């Protein structure tokens, strides 16, 4: 019982806190030897050609803003192209895009999913690099320059931008929790990138070298993660660029956020199965270490170890072996009570932000278990189920 508790406690601690602490000290040591990373200096002549690809499905509420945002991006005019894919859209999204001759529109009535749309777009991309971004996210003006400057380094195969979640003063649990999560994730990604490579990219904003792009299977759930990790698996680095960011609103509510998290969890398991050679790669050991520490544990065993840690701690506390186990169990109970209070207050539209983090943490881990079930029961479709977001 004691061994089971300590194993589960260690896995949970390492997954959510310990890996970040370890990364921090590794980066400190690396900087003391090699100094801080040098930001590449580029000119209009040295920047690569680039295509911005946007897959949009029934996005008439956002598409005009997205187009305006895209056309305001700072980049040498003759080096930046735009491709928008609206396959299956039944609203006015294609008609709105047709008003802009600068944008190449690809549209067909049938909806085959985001992956098929990306594959179609890539058939038309002839530039050195490609940047993918979602239709409901908005980029800072310097985003493309800040991404593409990294391609002066031949070891860089992909670049991940930063996702920022817009949070207002009346944010609910889904918004506040998601915002806190992405701030923490951004810190880990920055350190991952400095150590060696980011572990996958988020679809809100990422880029790859055109020559390294590989089509992923049509049933892939996390296309952004797989596209970028296939490049990393070939020995190229994924760099994190926080000065290129995509801003989006949070999920409409906790239910919508849970739907999104379940899909990510199911896609995470699928990705682990398809990237099993990275679980331990003698050729790229640092990448494997980062991959297992940052992604694999979260998407597989850690939520179950959370449950095991609670059960074994309960038994040890009542066995009165040591007051230590009683204190730890009391802290666990307090944490989950705060999560329950957060849930109850959320239902009543009462917002106490200190309760949102434990509530969101529990939702996130529940979603992993639910996502595992969806994956193994083959209930997860690769066609993206649109998440409602705050306006």
N, C-alpha and C positions, 0 to 999 in steps of 0.2 A: 504493500500500500504506500509506504513512504517513497519507494523508488518510483512508482507510478506517478505520485504527486510531483516529485522533483523533475522528472522527465517532462511532464506536461507543463509545469510551471516554466521550465527553461525554454521550451519551444515557443510558448506564448510570448514570454518576455523578449526572446531573441527576435521573433518575427516583427513585433510592433515597436520595440524600443531598442533592443540590444544591437540589431544590425545597424541602425542609425548611429548609435554611439561608437560602434566599431569603425564604421566608415569615417566618422569625424576624426578619430585619432589616426587612422591610416592616411587620410588626406593631409593632416597636420604634419605627419612624418614625411610624406612625399614632397610637400611644399618646402620643408626645411632642407631637403636635398636638391630638388630641381627648381624650386621657386614656383610662383603662380603661373597658370597657363597664359600664354600670350595670345591676345585677340588678333586675328588676321587683319591686315590692312589691305583694302582693295580699292580699285578705281573702276570707272565705267568700262574700261577696256579689259580688265582682268575678271570682272564678274561673268559667270556663265550665263548662257541663255536659259530661260525658265518658262514653264507653262503652269499656270494656276488652274487646277482641276476642282470643280465643285459638282458634287452629285446632289441634286435637289429633287425631292419627291413631295409634291403638293405643298410648296413653301411660299404661296402667294403672299402670306402675311409678312414674310421676311425678305423676299427676294429682291425687291427694289432697294432696300437698305444694303443688302449684301452686294449688289451690283455697284452702288455708289461707293461703298467701302473699298471694293476691289479696284475700281478705276482710279481711286485716290492713292493707291500704294506707290511708294517712291521706288523707282527702278528705271534704269535706262529704257526709254520707250521702245526702241527697236529690239530689245532683248526679252520682253515679257509678253506672253500670249495668254489668252483666257479660253478655257473650254468648260461649258456648263452642260451637264447631262440631266435630262428631266424625264427619263423613261418611265412610263406608266402614270405620269401626273395627269389628273383629271380636272384640275383647276386651271387658273390662268397663268401659272408659272411659266410655261413655254412662251405664251404670247407676250408676256412682260419682257422676257429676255430677248425676243426677236426685235425689240425696239432699239437694241444696241448693236450696231454693226461691228464694234470692236470685239465682241464676244462670239465665239464659235458655239452654236447650239447643236447638241445632239439629242434628238427626241424620237422615240417610237412609242406606239400606244401600249405595248405589252410591258408589264412590270416584271423584271427578272431579279430584282434585288440590287443592293448597292454594289456588290462585288462585280456583277455583270456590267453595271454602269461604268465602273472604274476600268474594267478590261476594255470596254468599247472606247473609252476616252484615251487610253494608253495607245491604242492603234493609230491615233491621230497626233500623238506627241512626238515631235522631232527635235526638241530642244535638249540641251545637256542635262538639265535637271527638271524635276516636276515637284510642285508643292500641292498637297491635298489639304482641303479645308472644308468644314461643314457649312451648309447653307444658312444656318441660324447662328453662326458665330461671326464676330467682327474683329479684324486684325488691326494692330497698330500700324501707322504709315510706313515705318522702317522695317516691318517684319520680314519681307522677302530679302532685302539687302542683308539683314542680320543673319538670316538663315544661309543664304547662298555664299557668303564670304568664307564659310568653313570649307567649301569644296576646293579651296586652294591647297588643302592638305589631302594628298592622295589616299591616305589611310581612312578618310571619312567617307562612308557610303550612304549615310542618312543623317538627317538632323531633325530633332524633336523640338517643337515650340512649346511654350508654356500655356497651360489652360488656366484661365482665371474665371471664377464664378462671381457674377455680380450679386452682391448682397445688400439689401436695403436695411434700414433701421428696424423694420418690423419683420425681419426674416424669421421664417418658421424653422422647424428642425431639419427639414430636407435641405434648405438653403444654407443655414448656418453650419450644419454638419458637413455638407458637401464642400463648402468653402474652406473650412478648417482642414478637411482631409486633403484637398488639393494643395493647400499651402505646405503641409507636411510632405506630401508627395513631391512637390517641386524642389524642396530642400534635398530630399534623397536623390532625386534625378540629377541635381547639380553635382552632388558628390559622386554619384555613380559615373557620370560623364568624366569627371576629373580623374577618377581612378582608372577607368578604361572605357566603358560604354554604358549608355542608358539601356535599360532592359525594356525594349519595345517603345513604340510611340503611340500617342493618343490621336484619334482621327480628327479632332478639332483643328490640329495644325501640325503637319509633318511633311518632310521632304525626302526624296531619294534621288540618287543618280539614275538617269534614264537607262543607262546601259546595264545597271545592276537589278533593275526591276524584274520580278518574276510574277507571273499570274499565280494566284492561289486557287485551290479547288473551289468550285461553285458553292459548296455547302459550308465554307468557312464562316464562322460566326464573328470572330475578331479579325477582320481583314487588315486593319491598321497595324495591329500587333504582329500578325504573321508576316506581312509584307516587309516590315522593318527588321524583324528577327531573322528572316531568311537571309537578309543581307549581312547581319551580324554573324550568322553561322558560317559565312564564307570568309570570315576574318576581317571584315571592315567594321569600323567603329560607328556607333550612333552617338552623335554629339547633342548635348542639351543646350538650347539657346533661350534663356529667360527673357532676353530683350526682343524676342519675337513671340508675341502672345495673342491668343484668341480669347475674346471675352464673350461669355454667354450667360444667360440667366439660368437660375437653378431649376430643377424639376418642379412641376406645379405643386406637388405635395409629396408626402412620404410614400404613398402608394405608387406614384409614378417613379420615384427614385428606386423603390424596391424592385419594380419591373426592370429598370435599367440594370441594377446590380445583379439580378438573377441571370440576365442575359450575359453579362460580362463573366460571371462565374462559370456558366455553362461553356462559354467560349474559351475561358481559361483552361478548363480541363481538356477540351479538344486541342488546344494549342500545345499543352504539355505532352499529350499523346503524339502529336505530329512533330514535336521538336525533342523527342526523347533522347536524341544523341547529345543534346546540350546539358542533360542532367549530370553528366560527367564527361567532359571533353579534355583529353590529355593534350590536345593541340591548343585549346583556348581555356586553360584552367580558371583564369580570373573571370572570364565571361560566365562560366558554369557556376562559380561561387556566387556571383552577383544574381544570376538567374534564379538559382534555388533560394537564396536568401530573401530576395525582393519580391519574387512572384510565386514560385512553386509552393512554398510553405503556406502563403496566404490563401492560395486557390485550392489547397488539398487538405492537409491534416490539421492545421492550426485551429479552425473552428471546433473540431472534435476534441482537440486537446483542451480547449476552453471548458468544455463540458466535463471532461475527465478531471481537470484541475479542481473544479467545483465539487464534484462527487467525492474524490479522494480527500480533499481538504475538509469536507463535512465529516467524513468518517474519522479522520485524524483529530479534528477538533473535539468531537464527542468522546474519543478514546482517551482524552486528557493526557496525551503523551508529553506535550510541551505547550506552554502558553503561546509560543511562536505560532503554532498552527491555528490557535484560537484567534489571534490577532489578524492573521492573514485571511482567515475565513470571514471575520467581521468586516474587513475591508472589501472583500468580494461581495458580501451581502449588501453593504452600503452602496457599492457601485451599481449593482443591478437594481436596487431600490430607486436610485436616482434615474436610471433608465426607464423604469416603470412610471415614475412621477413625470418624466419627460413625455412619455406616451400619453398619459392621462391629461396633462396640460395641453398637449398638442391637439387632442380631440376637442378640447374646450376653447381652442384658439387663444390660450394664455401662453405667453412666451417668456421663459426664463432661460437665457442662453447658456448658463452654466450646466443645464440639464441636457442640452442638445448633443454634446459630445458623447456621453455614455449611451444615449438613445441611438444615435447614428452608428456608433461602434457595434451595438447589438444588432441593428438592422443589417449592417454590412456583413457580419458573420453569419447571420441567419440566411442571408441571400446566397452565400457560398454553398451552404448545405442544400438549399432549395435548387440552386443552379446545378449542383452535382446530380440531384435527382432528375432534373429536366434533361440533363445530358444522357444519363444512363437509361432513361426511359424513352429517349429519342423524341422528346416533345419540343426541343428547341429548334426553331426554323432559322435558316440563315438570312431570310428576308427581314430587314430591320423593322421592328415594331416601334412606330414613332412614339417618343415620350413627350407628353405635354409639358411645356415649360412656361414659366411665369412671363407675362407680357411686360 
